[in-house]
Amino acid sequence: MKLPAKYVDFRLRHDRIRRLPKRNETKAFKPLLKNGKFFQKPPESTGTFKELFSQVAAAGVGRPVDKDGFPEGPWTPDLLADAISQIDANRRGVDLRTVQLWFQENEKGISAENIRWLARVFGCGDPEATSEWQRELSASQARLVARRREKRRRAENPAPTLPELAQPEAKIPESGYTAENNLIGDTTAPGWRFNLARWSEALFSSRSTLNLPALVWAGWVVLGFLTYIMGVHSVTYSPIAGLHKQVGFFWAPNWSLIELVILPLFLVTVVGLLAFWKAERRLIIASTGSDPGKTGDWTRRVESFSYSHWAVFFICFAIVFLVQWSGIHMRALVNGDVGNLMMDWNLLAIVRPEVISVPEATVLSMLAFLYTAAICFLFLTGLVLMYTLTQDFFEVCSMPELHSNPTILSKIGAVGTNLLCRVYRASLLGIWVATCIKLQATYLLSDGESILDWLLTDALFFLGIYNEASGWLGQRSLAHFTSFLLLFATCSVFIFGYVQICRVVERALPSGPSRRFAEVPCVHRWMMMGVVLLLIANFFLIGQISGFSILLIVGILATTYSLYDPMFGRAQASEMTTCKS
């Protein structure tokens, strides 16, 4: 049957239109790449930073691509923190906890500095694309701040007819106050709280190991200038007839050696210890395929020691500064009677008023004890962080997921050996802090003219060159008890860290050649314990026996070599990191 011409012409035109591609139809997916990474232009949206970030992170924008051009997966907090920290221009990096807050459902935003680095990641390092992402991220952050302020305004002033508009404040995460929240919001907002433990840990988490020593040195320079101006930097007094005893600021090891050498080295060691472990723990946890925020976050570990940090703060600024200064030194200066306390440059106005007046000595002693409380706070905080770190190492490396991979076990053994060496170095320096305090206090109780003369007399008497040993003035000193407490705290932290780290290392190398080698470092570890016991004996024997000054020299030599090579044989100790592999 022959169809009409009109119908045939309609069928031909219909078939021709049906074969044309539709306007929104794509023939094949063709991803956009920039610098070998998956790229997308920033969407033009009216959402907040949280909404924009969740979409882009899930899409994997800025991530490397596989051979087919697809992104290797979505962003995770670990991957994004590493990517930002690897930017050459970003010297400070970014904290993992800060990145985790971006992924969480909360009202936390992002700082202007981190917007810059995040834009470079999403822009794949391309200047033009980075500029576009930076504009969009900044706009979304502004919308987030505006929405948060509006929500807070509605919560504070709810409409009487619409009570449901007063929404509750977004839940504050367990970490409480963060640096990001402070940058983008008002510190008086509900939910803001100060956490001393996190603040103390951040103080030791600086990328520069010179910051804390510089603070200690700056305080010493100020105090040294004041003592020099007031004339007590090098001054003597006569406790008995014919004896001119040196009690100047520059001559005291607890005011010179500790602040200039020992404490700065201790702080540098603790800062390096924290930086090393925080980098290694991220790799160890990532090897299990777990989320660091769920398998034991470092911030939560630090926060669990909040009471310890507050106890340190109370001891340093309430006991060392307020009680010891106002209750002992200021009272002695006001009453003009030192009693049977040892004489120091802080109290010299009582016996040498022509050198320094009582008001000057009162102000100077107050500044000196305030400085002492500050450096004592740094020292004890470092010990608390060392304890926190060793506990964290023990718990993280005891996870069952790590025991089935020989490569990870070898890594744990190497990390544990490194941590043990660093804890050992810091502990030796801590013992010398206590030793210098007791050494100065014992000298002030003796009849030596200067501390060098006193030590030399002791050594020569022990060797039989002098026939008469040094005597004592019959005074008393509170520094003996203070130095003992510092020694006890340092040794407790060292023994705890020693036991915890050794347990993990021996568990990581359980059998075979690794086990046989694990017995070799035990010799070196026992040598570590031997040096510690030597320094403890050195501490208690100061002024108690003849020849203690010679024992001091032996302790100094052993400590110097231990700081250089804590394992007492670098070639053998290095096998521990390679034997397993």
C-alpha positions in Angstrom: 0.0 0.0 0.0 1.4 3.3 -1.0 1.5 6.0 1.6 0.6 9.6 0.9 3.4 12.0 0.1 2.8 14.2 3.1 3.1 11.2 5.5 6.3 10.0 3.9 7.8 13.5 4.2 6.8 13.7 7.9 8.4 10.3 8.6 11.7 11.3 7.0 11.9 14.5 8.9 11.1 12.7 12.2 13.8 10.2 11.7 16.3 12.9 10.8 15.5 14.9 14.0 15.7 11.7 16.2 19.2 10.9 15.0 20.5 14.4 16.0 22.3 14.5 19.4 20.4 16.1 22.2 21.6 19.5 23.5 22.7 18.1 27.0 23.8 14.7 25.8 27.5 14.0 26.0 29.1 11.3 23.8 31.7 10.3 26.4 33.0 11.4 29.8 36.1 13.4 29.5 37.6 14.6 32.8 39.4 17.9 33.1 43.0 17.6 34.3 45.4 20.2 35.5 49.0 19.3 36.3 48.1 15.7 36.5 45.3 16.2 39.0 41.5 16.0 38.8 40.1 19.6 38.4 36.7 21.2 38.5 35.7 24.8 38.3 34.2 26.2 41.5 30.4 26.0 41.3 28.4 29.1 41.5 26.4 28.4 44.6 24.9 30.2 47.6 25.9 27.6 50.1 28.2 27.9 53.1 31.8 26.7 53.3 30.7 23.4 54.9 28.3 22.6 52.0 30.8 23.6 49.4 33.7 21.7 51.0 31.8 18.5 51.6 30.9 18.4 47.9 34.4 19.1 46.6 36.1 16.8 49.0 33.8 13.9 48.1 34.4 14.5 44.4 38.2 14.4 45.0 39.0 17.7 43.3 42.7 18.3 43.3 43.6 14.6 43.9 45.9 12.7 41.5 44.2 10.7 38.8 44.7 7.1 37.7 45.5 5.9 34.2 41.9 6.4 33.1 41.8 10.0 34.2 39.6 9.4 37.3 40.5 10.8 40.7 42.0 8.2 43.1 39.3 8.8 45.6 37.7 11.4 47.9 39.8 13.5 50.2 40.3 12.3 53.8 41.6 14.5 56.7 45.0 12.8 56.6 45.4 13.1 52.8 44.3 16.8 52.7 46.5 17.7 55.7 49.5 16.1 54.0 48.7 17.8 50.7 48.5 21.3 52.3 51.7 20.7 54.4 53.6 19.7 51.2 53.0 23.1 49.6 56.5 24.7 49.4 55.3 28.2 50.3 53.5 26.8 53.4 56.2 26.6 56.0 53.9 26.2 59.0 51.8 23.4 57.5 48.4 22.7 59.0 47.3 20.8 62.1 45.4 17.5 61.4 42.8 18.5 64.0 42.0 21.7 62.1 41.4 19.7 58.9 39.2 17.2 60.7 37.0 20.1 61.8 36.3 21.0 58.2 34.9 17.5 57.6 32.7 17.5 60.6 29.1 18.8 60.9 29.7 21.9 63.0 29.8 25.6 62.7 33.5 25.9 62.5 34.9 27.7 59.5 38.3 28.2 58.0 40.8 31.0 58.4 42.0 33.3 55.6 45.4 31.7 55.5 44.0 28.2 55.2 41.7 29.3 52.4 44.8 30.3 50.5 46.3 26.8 50.8 43.0 25.0 50.2 42.5 27.0 47.0 45.9 25.9 45.8 45.0 22.3 46.4 41.6 22.5 44.6 43.1 24.7 41.9 45.7 22.0 41.2 48.5 24.5 41.5 47.2 26.6 38.6 47.3 30.4 39.3 44.1 31.2 37.5 42.2 28.3 38.9 43.5 28.9 42.4 42.3 32.5 42.2 38.8 31.3 41.3 38.7 28.8 44.1 40.0 31.4 46.6 37.2 33.8 45.7 34.5 31.1 46.0 35.9 29.7 49.3 36.1 33.2 50.8 32.5 33.9 49.7 31.3 30.6 51.2 33.1 31.3 54.4 31.5 34.8 54.6 28.1 33.1 54.2 28.9 30.7 57.0 29.8 33.5 59.3 26.7 35.4 58.4 24.5 32.4 59.0 26.1 31.7 62.3 25.6 35.2 63.5 22.0 35.2 62.4 21.4 31.9 64.2 23.0 33.3 67.4 20.9 36.5 67.1 17.7 34.4 66.8 18.8 32.2 69.7 19.4 35.2 71.9 16.3 37.2 70.8 13.6 34.6 69.8 10.5 35.9 68.2 7.6 35.6 70.7 5.2 34.2 68.1 7.7 31.9 66.5 9.7 30.2 69.2 10.8 27.5 66.8 13.1 30.0 65.1 15.4 30.1 68.1 17.6 27.2 67.0 20.2 25.8 69.5 23.8 26.6 69.1 25.7 24.1 67.0 27.3 21.4 69.1 30.9 22.3 70.0 33.2 19.4 69.4 35.1 17.7 72.2 38.2 19.8 71.5 36.4 23.0 72.5 38.3 26.1 71.5 40.4 25.9 68.4 42.6 28.3 66.6 40.3 28.2 63.6 37.3 29.3 65.8 39.3 32.2 67.1 40.3 33.4 63.7 36.8 33.5 62.3 34.6 34.1 65.2 34.2 36.1 68.4 36.0 34.7 71.4 33.0 35.6 73.6 30.7 33.3 71.7 29.0 30.5 73.7 31.1 27.3 73.8 34.5 29.0 73.9 36.8 27.6 76.6 40.5 27.8 77.4 42.3 24.4 77.6 45.7 24.6 79.3 46.7 21.2 78.1 46.2 22.0 74.4 47.8 25.4 74.9 50.9 23.9 76.6 51.2 21.3 73.8 50.9 24.0 71.2 53.7 25.8 73.0 56.0 22.9 72.4 54.7 22.1 68.9 56.4 25.0 67.1 58.2 24.1 63.9 61.2 26.1 65.1 63.1 24.6 68.0 64.6 27.9 68.8 61.4 29.7 70.0 61.3 28.4 73.6 65.1 28.6 74.2 64.9 32.2 72.8 62.3 33.0 75.5 64.5 31.6 78.2 67.5 33.5 77.0 65.6 36.7 76.7 64.4 36.5 80.3 67.9 35.7 81.5 69.3 38.7 79.7 66.7 41.0 81.2 67.4 39.6 84.7 71.2 39.7 84.1 71.0 43.4 83.1 69.0 44.3 86.3 71.5 42.5 88.5 74.4 44.2 86.8 72.8 47.6 87.2 72.0 47.0 90.9 75.5 45.6 91.5 74.7 42.1 92.6 76.0 40.3 89.5 79.3 39.6 91.3 79.3 40.5 95.0 80.6 39.0 98.2 79.6 39.1 101.9 81.3 37.9 105.1 79.3 35.3 107.0 82.3 34.8 109.4 85.4 36.8 110.1 88.0 36.5 107.4 85.7 34.9 104.8 84.5 36.8 101.7 81.9 34.5 100.1 80.9 35.1 96.5 77.1 35.1 96.0 76.8 37.0 92.7 74.2 36.2 90.1 76.8 35.3 87.4 78.5 32.9 89.7 75.5 30.7 90.5 75.1 27.6 88.2 71.3 27.5 88.9 71.1 31.0 87.4 73.7 30.6 84.6 74.2 27.0 83.5 70.6 26.0 83.6 69.1 29.0 81.8 71.9 29.4 79.2 72.8 25.7 78.4 70.9 22.9 80.1 67.2 24.1 80.0 67.5 25.3 76.3 68.9 21.9 75.3 66.1 20.2 77.2 63.4 22.2 75.5 65.0 21.6 72.0 65.0 17.9 72.8 61.3 17.8 73.9 60.2 19.9 70.9 62.0 17.5 68.5 60.6 14.5 70.3 57.0 15.7 69.9 57.5 16.6 66.2 59.1 13.2 65.5 56.4 11.2 67.2 53.4 13.2 65.8 54.7 12.6 62.3 55.4 8.9 62.9 52.1 8.1 64.6 50.2 9.5 61.6 52.0 7.1 59.4 51.6 4.1 61.8 47.8 4.7 62.2 47.4 5.3 58.4 49.0 1.9 57.8 46.1 0.2 59.6 43.6 1.9 57.3 41.8 3.5 60.3 40.6 7.0 60.8 43.0 8.9 63.1 40.1 10.7 64.7 38.6 7.4 65.8 41.6 5.3 66.6 43.0 7.7 69.2 43.5 11.4 68.4 46.6 13.1 69.7 44.6 16.1 70.8 42.3 13.9 73.0 45.4 12.2 74.4 46.8 15.6 75.4 43.5 16.7 76.9 43.3 13.6 79.1 46.3 15.0 81.0 44.6 18.4 81.7 44.7 17.9 85.5 48.4 17.3 85.3 49.0 20.5 83.4 46.9 22.5 85.8 48.8 20.9 88.7 52.0 22.1 87.1 50.7 25.6 86.7 49.6 25.7 90.3 52.9 24.4 91.6 54.9 26.9 89.6 53.0 30.1 90.0 51.3 29.5 93.3 53.9 27.7 95.3 57.2 28.6 93.6 56.3 32.2 93.0 53.7 33.4 95.4 54.4 31.3 98.5 58.2 31.0 98.2 58.7 34.7 97.3 56.1 36.4 99.5 56.3 34.0 102.4 60.1 33.7 102.6 62.2 36.3 100.7 59.9 39.3 100.9 59.2 38.7 104.6 62.9 38.4 105.3 63.6 41.6 103.4 60.8 43.5 105.1 61.8 42.3 108.6 65.5 42.7 108.0 66.3 39.3 109.4 67.2 36.3 107.3 67.3 33.9 110.3 69.3 30.8 109.5 68.4 30.7 105.8 71.3 30.6 103.3 72.4 34.0 102.0 71.9 34.6 98.2 72.0 37.7 96.0 68.2 37.9 96.5 68.7 38.6 100.2 71.9 40.6 100.0 70.2 43.9 101.0 70.0 42.6 104.6 73.8 42.2 105.1 75.0 44.7 102.4 72.6 47.6 102.3 75.2 49.8 100.7 75.2 47.6 97.6 71.4 47.3 97.1 68.5 48.7 99.0 65.6 46.7 100.4 63.0 48.1 97.9 65.3 47.3 95.0 66.0 43.9 96.3 62.2 43.3 96.8 61.4 44.2 93.2 64.4 42.3 91.9 63.6 39.1 93.9 60.0 39.3 92.7 61.1 39.4 89.0 63.6 36.6 89.7 61.0 34.3 91.3 58.5 35.1 88.5 61.1 34.1 86.0 61.9 31.0 88.0 58.2 30.0 88.0 58.1 30.5 84.2 61.1 28.3 83.4 59.9 25.8 86.0 56.6 25.7 84.2 58.3 25.0 80.9 60.4 22.3 82.4 57.6 20.4 84.2 55.3 20.8 81.2 58.0 19.2 79.0 58.0 16.2 81.5 54.3 15.9 81.3 54.4 15.9 77.5 57.1 13.3 77.5 54.9 11.1 79.8 51.9 11.7 77.5 54.0 10.8 74.4 55.3 7.5 75.8 51.8 6.5 76.9 50.4 7.3 73.5 53.2 5.3 71.8 52.4 2.3 73.9 48.7 2.4 73.3 48.9 3.2 69.5 51.6 0.6 68.8 49.7 -2.1 70.8 46.8 -2.1 68.4 46.2 -5.7 67.1 46.0 -4.4 63.5 49.7 -3.7 63.5 50.9 -7.1 64.6 50.2 -8.9 61.4 52.5 -6.9 59.2 56.2 -7.5 59.5 57.1 -4.3 57.8 55.0 -2.2 60.3 56.6 -4.1 63.2 60.0 -3.3 61.9 58.9 0.4 61.6 57.6 0.3 65.2 60.9 -1.1 66.4 62.9 1.7 64.7 60.5 4.4 66.0 60.7 3.0 69.5 64.5 3.0 69.5 64.5 6.6 68.3 62.0 7.7 71.0 63.9 5.9 73.7 67.1 7.8 72.7 65.3 11.1 72.8 63.6 10.5 76.1 67.0 9.4 77.5 68.7 12.6 76.4 65.9 14.8 77.8 66.0 12.9 81.1 69.7 13.4 81.5 69.3 17.1 81.0 66.5 17.1 83.5 68.6 15.4 86.1 71.3 18.1 85.6 68.7 20.8 86.2 68.1 19.4 89.6 71.8 18.8 90.2 72.8 22.4 89.5 70.1 23.7 91.9 71.4 21.4 94.7 75.0 22.2 93.8 74.5 26.0 94.3 72.5 25.5 97.5 75.2 23.2 99.0 77.9 25.7 98.1 76.0 28.5 99.8 75.9 26.4 103.0 79.7 25.8 102.9 82.6 28.1 103.8 84.1 28.1 100.3 84.9 31.6 99.0 83.6 30.7 95.5 82.0 27.7 93.9 85.1 26.9 91.8 87.3 27.3 94.9 85.0 25.0 96.9 85.0 22.3 94.2 88.8 22.5 93.7 89.3 22.2 97.5 87.2 19.1 97.6 89.1 17.4 94.7 92.5 18.3 96.2 91.6 17.1 99.6 90.4 13.7 98.1 93.7 13.4 96.3 95.7 14.1 99.4 97.1 17.5 98.3 95.1 19.5 100.8 95.0 18.6 104.5 91.8 20.4 105.4 88.4 20.0 103.8 85.7 22.6 103.5 83.5 23.4 106.5 79.8 24.4 106.9 78.1 27.6 108.0 75.2 26.0 109.9 72.5 27.5 107.7 69.6 25.7 106.0 68.3 25.7 102.4 64.8 25.1 100.9 66.4 24.4 97.5 67.4 20.9 98.6 63.8 19.9 98.8 63.0 21.7 95.5 65.8 20.0 93.7 64.8 16.6 95.0 61.2 17.0 93.7 62.6 17.9 90.3 64.9 14.9 90.3 62.1 12.6 91.4 59.7 13.9 88.6 62.4 13.5 86.0 63.4 10.0 87.0 59.8 8.9 87.2 59.1 10.0 83.7 62.2 8.3 82.4 61.5 5.0 84.1 57.9 5.0 82.8 59.0 5.8 79.3 61.9 3.3 79.4 59.5 0.5 80.5 56.7 1.3 78.0 58.9 1.8 75.0 61.0 -1.3 75.7 57.8 -3.4 76.0 56.6 -2.2 72.6 60.0 -2.7 70.9 60.4 -6.2 72.2 56.9 -7.1 71.2 57.5 -5.7 67.7 60.6 -8.0 67.3 59.3 -11.2 68.7 61.2 -14.0 67.1 64.0 -15.2 64.8 67.0 -13.0 64.0 65.1 -9.9 65.1 64.6 -11.4 68.6 68.3 -12.3 68.8 69.2 -8.7 67.9 66.6 -7.4 70.3 68.8 -8.8 73.0 71.8 -6.8 71.8 70.3 -3.3 72.5 69.4 -4.5 75.9 73.1 -4.1 76.8 72.9 -0.5 75.6 69.7 0.1 77.4 71.3 -1.1 80.6 74.1 1.3 80.0 71.5 4.0 79.7 70.1 3.0 83.1 73.6 2.9 84.5 74.3 6.5 83.5 71.1 7.6 85.1 71.9 5.8 88.3 75.4 7.4 88.2 73.8 10.9 88.0 71.3 10.1 90.8 74.2 9.0 93.0 76.0 12.1 92.0 73.1 14.2 93.1 72.8 12.7 96.6 76.5 12.7 97.3 77.1 16.4 96.6 78.7 17.8 99.8 78.3 14.4 101.6 81.6 12.8 100.8 85.0 13.9 99.9 85.7 13.7 96.2 82.2 14.3 95.0 83.6 17.0 92.6 85.5 14.2 90.8 82.3 12.2 90.5 80.7 15.4 89.0 83.4 15.4 86.3 82.7 11.7 85.5 79.0 12.5 85.3 79.6 15.4 83.0 81.7 13.3 80.6 79.2 10.4 80.6 76.3 12.8 79.9 78.2 14.5 77.1 78.9 11.2 75.4 75.3 10.1 76.0 73.9 13.2 74.3 76.1 12.5 71.3 75.5 8.7 71.1 72.8 7.5 73.6 72.9 3.9 72.4 76.7 3.7 73.1 77.5 2.3 69.7 75.8 3.8 66.6 76.9 1.0 64.2 75.3 -1.8 66.3 72.2 0.2 67.2 71.5 1.0 63.5 71.1 -2.7 62.8 67.9 -2.6 64.7 66.2 -0.6 62.0 67.4 -2.9 59.2 67.5 -6.4 60.7 63.8 -6.9 60.3 63.8 -5.8 56.7 
